[in-house]
Amino acid sequence: MTIIDLELWTVLLRRPDHSLRKRLLEIWTAAGIAALIALAWAEPFSARYLPAAAKPFVMFLRGVLLVESFGYMYHRFFQHVGWLTRKSASIRRNQMYHWLHHMVIYPIGRHYKRDTGYVSSETGLATSWTVPGVVVAGLVVWTHGLGLATLGFIAGVAIYAKYVVDTTHSRFHLVNHPWKDSEYFHYLEDMHLLHHWDQAMNFTIVHPAMDVLFGTYLDPKTHREQIAAVDSGDTLTVSDATNWRYLLKEASPAEHAAFITQARKHPRSIRKVELLIACMERRLAIAPAEAEALDLHVRAKDLLALVKPETALA
């Protein structure tokens, strides 16, 4: 039994954590994110204690804080499988684009980094990010009025989001770029690798502050086995387990049919189903009567038979 198998089985079998620590962390996360967004939006101290000339600069920094706090919340709760995606079809559509980024365009293995330009999962304006940005700009003008300070806030949001966060993330998936020899960039790169390993962890891009604050930080120094596994295209990840369980147990008929269509075009997806079946067989060798493992095993084999009909005869 490996550490990786234990991680996969915990996710696939969906062992809920109802501990007091988990509940307190949820309360802390909700209160903390709300407080940071409120501080970014309406920080009261600079107007009282700093000269008026400093206010645009302070507002710029508040824009950066908003990107970090709101971006963490948005990435964590709106772009990955969770209770919000189970409640709303529009949020689930947004989550689909990020799923494509993780599982189709930049899956683990040799396809994770490429020597071509960055490929976005959304074409055109990328509405999943531009719409929130436009809404924020409109709200800040409405609540703060139009002036240099407001423009400083909007500039902070736009410049930091586009030219710092987005550029850094794009370069995680590129072979050649100006930061490839930076030690700090390699640390961030490993941190993001671990996010592709387990999409419930390491949501931040430029530094780990939000993840450390809200209990979602995986330290690259202590997770070398997982990072090594990401380099292999023949490894089932915790993110895979999350997404495959959703597909097998919770997806709508339309989502299920869409996957079957896409899987026939992308053999890597079929290979993941085979790895999932093998993982469940290892679990059943230890616990042959476990109902959830049996159910997932049957569903995965049925799915494989649909996307790869020759396996149904085996």
C-alpha positions in Angstrom: 0.0 0.0 0.0 1.5 3.4 -1.0 0.9 6.9 0.2 -0.4 7.8 -3.2 -3.0 4.9 -3.1 -4.2 6.1 0.3 -4.7 9.6 -1.1 -6.6 8.3 -4.1 -8.8 6.0 -2.2 -9.8 8.7 0.3 -11.0 10.9 -2.5 -12.6 8.1 -4.6 -14.4 6.6 -1.7 -15.3 10.1 -0.5 -14.7 9.7 3.2 -16.2 12.9 4.6 -14.4 14.8 7.3 -16.8 15.9 9.9 -14.2 16.8 12.5 -14.4 19.9 14.7 -11.0 21.0 13.2 -12.6 20.9 9.7 -15.6 22.9 10.7 -13.5 25.5 12.5 -11.3 25.8 9.4 -14.4 26.3 7.2 -15.6 29.1 9.5 -12.1 30.7 9.5 -11.8 30.5 5.7 -15.2 32.1 5.2 -14.6 34.9 7.7 -11.0 35.4 6.6 -11.7 35.8 2.9 -14.7 38.1 3.6 -12.5 40.2 5.9 -9.7 40.5 3.3 -12.0 41.4 0.5 -13.7 44.0 2.7 -10.2 45.4 3.7 -9.2 45.7 0.1 -12.5 47.4 -0.8 -13.0 49.8 2.1 -9.7 50.0 4.1 -10.3 53.0 6.4 -6.8 54.0 7.6 -5.1 55.6 4.6 -7.7 58.3 4.3 -7.2 59.4 7.9 -3.5 59.1 8.3 -1.9 59.5 4.8 -1.7 62.5 2.6 -4.1 62.7 -0.3 -1.2 62.2 -2.8 -0.5 58.8 -1.4 -4.1 57.5 -1.8 -3.8 56.3 -5.5 -0.7 54.2 -4.5 -2.6 52.8 -1.5 -5.6 52.0 -3.7 -3.2 50.3 -6.2 -2.0 48.0 -3.4 -5.6 47.4 -2.3 -6.3 46.3 -5.9 -3.5 43.7 -5.5 -5.0 42.5 -2.2 -8.4 42.1 -3.9 -6.9 40.0 -6.7 -5.2 37.7 -4.2 -8.2 37.3 -1.9 -11.0 37.2 -4.5 -8.8 35.2 -6.9 -8.2 32.6 -4.2 -11.9 32.3 -3.4 -12.9 32.2 -7.1 -10.3 29.6 -8.1 -11.1 27.4 -5.1 -14.9 27.5 -5.0 -16.0 28.4 -8.6 -13.4 26.7 -10.8 -13.2 23.2 -9.2 -15.7 20.5 -8.4 -17.4 21.4 -5.2 -20.8 22.1 -3.6 -21.2 25.3 -5.8 -20.7 23.4 -9.0 -23.3 20.8 -7.8 -25.8 23.6 -7.2 -25.5 25.7 -10.4 -25.3 24.9 -14.1 -23.6 28.2 -14.9 -20.9 27.7 -12.3 -20.5 24.1 -13.6 -19.9 25.6 -17.1 -17.2 27.8 -15.6 -15.7 24.8 -13.9 -15.7 22.9 -17.2 -13.1 25.3 -18.7 -10.8 24.8 -15.8 -11.3 21.0 -16.0 -10.2 21.3 -19.6 -7.0 23.1 -18.5 -6.2 20.4 -15.9 -7.3 17.3 -17.7 -7.1 17.8 -21.4 -4.8 20.7 -22.5 -2.2 20.4 -19.7 -2.5 17.0 -18.1 0.4 15.6 -16.1 3.3 14.0 -17.9 5.0 15.3 -21.0 2.0 17.4 -22.0 2.2 19.5 -18.9 4.9 21.8 -20.3 5.3 22.7 -24.0 7.7 24.6 -26.2 4.8 26.4 -27.9 2.7 29.4 -26.7 0.3 29.0 -23.8 -3.1 27.5 -24.9 -6.2 28.9 -23.1 -9.2 26.6 -22.5 -11.4 29.6 -23.4 -11.2 31.3 -26.7 -11.9 35.0 -27.3 -12.4 37.2 -24.2 -12.2 34.4 -21.6 -15.4 35.4 -20.0 -14.9 33.4 -16.8 -12.3 35.9 -15.8 -13.1 39.1 -17.8 -16.7 39.3 -16.6 -15.8 39.4 -12.9 -13.1 41.9 -13.7 -15.6 44.2 -15.5 -18.1 43.8 -12.6 -15.4 44.8 -10.1 -14.4 47.9 -12.1 -18.0 49.0 -12.3 -18.7 48.4 -8.6 -15.6 50.3 -7.5 -16.5 53.3 -9.7 -20.1 53.2 -8.3 -19.0 53.0 -4.6 -15.8 55.1 -4.7 -16.6 57.6 -7.5 -14.4 58.3 -10.5 -11.0 59.8 -9.7 -7.3 59.1 -9.4 -7.7 56.9 -6.4 -10.4 54.8 -8.2 -8.2 54.5 -11.3 -5.3 53.4 -9.0 -7.5 50.6 -7.6 -8.6 49.5 -11.1 -5.0 49.6 -12.3 -3.8 47.5 -9.4 -6.4 44.9 -10.2 -5.8 44.9 -14.0 -2.0 45.0 -13.9 -1.5 42.5 -11.1 -4.1 40.0 -12.5 -2.9 40.2 -16.1 0.8 40.9 -16.0 1.8 39.2 -12.8 -0.6 36.4 -12.0 -1.6 35.4 -15.5 1.9 35.7 -16.9 3.3 33.6 -14.0 0.7 30.9 -14.5 1.2 30.8 -18.3 4.9 30.2 -17.8 4.3 27.3 -15.5 3.3 25.4 -18.7 6.1 26.7 -21.0 9.5 25.2 -21.6 11.3 28.3 -22.6 10.7 31.7 -21.0 12.7 34.5 -19.3 12.1 33.2 -15.7 13.2 29.6 -16.3 16.4 30.0 -14.3 14.8 31.7 -11.3 15.0 29.7 -8.1 11.8 31.3 -6.7 10.0 30.6 -10.0 10.9 26.9 -9.7 9.5 26.9 -6.1 6.2 28.4 -7.5 6.3 25.9 -10.4 6.5 23.0 -7.9 3.7 24.5 -5.9 1.5 24.6 -9.0 2.5 21.1 -9.9 1.1 20.0 -6.6 -2.1 21.9 -7.5 -2.4 19.8 -10.6 -1.7 16.7 -8.4 -4.5 17.7 -6.0 -6.8 20.4 -7.2 -8.1 21.0 -3.6 -4.7 22.5 -2.7 -2.3 25.3 -3.7 -4.7 27.7 -5.4 -2.5 30.7 -5.3 0.0 31.5 -8.1 2.5 34.2 -7.1 3.1 33.3 -3.4 1.5 30.8 -0.9 0.1 33.3 1.6 -3.6 32.6 1.0 -3.0 28.9 1.0 -1.1 29.0 4.2 -3.7 31.2 5.8 -6.6 28.9 4.9 -5.1 25.5 5.2 -4.7 24.5 1.6 -0.9 24.7 1.3 1.2 21.7 0.2 4.9 22.4 0.7 7.0 21.2 -2.3 9.8 20.3 0.1 7.7 17.7 1.9 5.8 16.4 -1.2 8.6 15.2 -3.5 6.9 11.9 -4.1 3.8 13.6 -5.5 5.9 15.9 -7.6 7.8 13.0 -9.0 4.5 11.2 -9.8 3.3 14.3 -11.8 6.2 13.8 -14.2 4.8 10.4 -15.2 1.9 10.4 -17.7 0.9 6.9 -16.3 -0.1 8.1 -12.9 -3.6 8.6 -11.5 -3.6 11.9 -9.5 -5.8 13.1 -6.6 -7.3 15.6 -9.1 -8.1 12.7 -11.5 -9.8 10.9 -8.6 -12.0 13.9 -7.8 -13.0 14.5 -11.4 -13.5 10.8 -12.3 -15.7 10.2 -9.3 -17.8 13.2 -10.2 -18.2 11.9 -13.8 -19.0 8.3 -12.7 -21.4 9.2 -9.8 -22.8 12.8 -10.2 -22.5 14.0 -13.8 -25.6 14.7 -15.8 -26.4 12.5 -18.8 -25.4 15.4 -21.1 -22.0 15.7 -19.3 -21.5 11.9 -19.5 -22.3 11.9 -23.2 -19.9 14.8 -23.8 -17.1 13.0 -22.1 -17.6 9.8 -24.1 -17.4 11.9 -27.3 -14.2 13.7 -26.2 -12.6 10.5 -24.8 -12.7 8.9 -28.2 -10.7 11.8 -29.5 -8.2 11.9 -26.7 -6.6 8.5 -25.9 -5.0 9.9 -22.7 -8.5 10.1 -21.2 -9.1 6.4 -21.9 -5.8 5.6 -20.3 -7.0 7.4 -17.2 -10.1 5.2 -17.0 -7.8 2.1 -17.2 -5.7 3.5 -14.4 -8.8 4.2 -12.3 -10.0 0.6 -12.8 -6.5 -0.7 -11.7 -6.7 1.5 -8.6 -10.1 0.1 -7.6 -8.9 -3.4 -8.2 -6.0 -2.8 -5.7 -8.6 -1.5 -3.2 -10.8 -4.5 -3.7 -7.9 -6.9 -3.2 -7.7 -5.4 0.3 -11.4 -4.9 1.0 -13.4 -7.2 -1.5 -16.8 -6.4 0.1 -16.5 -2.6 0.1 -19.7 -1.4 -1.6 -18.5 2.0 -2.8 -15.3 0.5 -4.4 -17.4 -2.2 -6.1 -19.8 0.4 -7.4 -17.0 2.6 -8.8 -15.3 -0.4 -10.3 -18.4 -1.5 -12.2 -19.2 2.1 -13.4 -15.6 2.6 -14.6 -15.6 -0.7 -16.5 -19.0 0.2 -18.1 -17.6 3.6 -19.1 -14.5 2.1 -20.6 -16.7 -0.3 -22.6 -18.6 2.7 -24.0 -15.5 4.6 -25.1 -13.5 1.6 -26.1 -16.0 -1.1 -27.1 -13.4 -3.8 -27.7 -12.9 -4.0 -23.9 -16.5 -5.2 -23.4 -15.6 -8.5 -25.1 -12.6 -9.1 -22.8 
